[in-house]
Amino acid sequence: MTTSSLTPKERKLRNLRTILWVVFSAITVTILLVGSLSLPAALWVNRTSNLSVAFSNETAVLLLSLLAIALVKIAVSGILCVVIYAIFKYRLNKDDDLFL
């Protein structure tokens, strides 16, 4: 039975991927938890308005804009993680010291 042994570069990249996934997950969960607080705020704004409609237009716009902002933040954090990974991978392939 043969086992594929990882080279030190592959091991470093695998560890870096794991770290970046943890960071991305933590950022995403934080954004979603903070964003979930906007729903009670929107319902409170709707309750204080004198409209008999289930959701007023302002409340709908508020919820949609907060959702869009949260998605943009998640996308930007994902792009940053991919860029960090690409930089480290390039530096490892170039055989330079990572922190110079």
Secondary structure as the mmCIF struct_conf table of DSSP 4:
data_model
#
loop_
_struct_conf.conf_type_id
_struct_conf.id
_struct_conf.beg_label_comp_id
_struct_conf.beg_label_asym_id
_struct_conf.beg_label_seq_id
_struct_conf.end_label_comp_id
_struct_conf.end_label_asym_id
_struct_conf.end_label_seq_id
HELX_LH_PP_P HELX_LH_PP_P1 SER A 4 THR A 7
HELX_RH_AL_P HELX_RH_AL_P1 PRO A 8 SER A 36
TURN_TY1_P TURN_TY1_P1 LEU A 37 LEU A 37
HELX_RH_AL_P HELX_RH_AL_P2 SER A 38 THR A 48
BEND BEND1 SER A 49 SER A 49
BEND BEND2 VAL A 53 PHE A 55
HELX_RH_AL_P HELX_RH_AL_P3 ASN A 57 ASN A 93
TURN_TY1_P TURN_TY1_P2 LYS A 94 ASP A 95
TURN_TY1_P TURN_TY1_P3 LEU A 98 PHE A 99
#
